[in-house]
């Protein structure tokens, strides 16, 4: 049985809901952003592979390659997926690599919403003929 990557989004939501000490709160919010990104990214990657037959090579910038594939299609929903993935990746990079993250709580909420939107669109695209 393969892993349900949308569970990363569920984990991200749980991380933001749990009571915690201030010291742990920042780590949880940063991890929530990262999990939200990977939920959307991997499901988008798998959609391209499984639904459109696009091979995603194990290249250093597979992340960019995935959102660019959606950007190439003029359909508004695919454009939205591309834009959301690009924003999510920027948030994830900031959460994972930058020491100071002003507005972390607000960015976390945005990241959860963007990820949820990508997953919802991907689900609806899978049900199109």
Long-range contacts (C-beta under 8 A, 24 or more apart in sequence): 5-38, 5-39, 5-42, 5-43, 5-46, 6-39, 6-43, 6-119, 7-39, 8-35, 8-36, 8-38, 8-39, 8-42, 9-35, 9-36, 9-39, 9-40, 9-112, 9-115, 9-116, 9-119, 11-35, 12-36, 12-39, 12-111, 12-112, 12-115, 13-112, 16-108, 16-109, 16-112, 26-101, 26-104, 29-95, 29-104, 29-105, 29-108, 30-95, 30-96, 30-101, 30-104, 31-95, 32-108, 32-111, 32-112, 33-88, 33-91, 33-92, 33-94, 33-95, 33-107, 33-108, 33-111, 34-92, 34-95, 34-96, 36-88, 36-92, 36-108, 36-111, 36-112, 36-114, 36-115, 37-88, 37-89, 37-91, 37-92, 37-111, 37-115, 38-92, 39-115, 39-119, 40-84, 40-85, 40-88, 40-114, 40-115, 40-118, 40-119, 41-66, 41-85, 41-88, 41-89, 43-118, 43-119, 43-122, 44-70, 44-81, 44-85, 44-118, 44-122, 47-122, 47-125, 47-126, 51-125, 51-126, 63-89, 64-89, 77-121, 77-124, 77-125, 78-125, 80-117, 80-118, 80-121, 81-118, 81-121, 81-122, 84-114, 84-115, 84-117, 84-118, 85-118, 87-114, 88-114, 88-115, 88-118
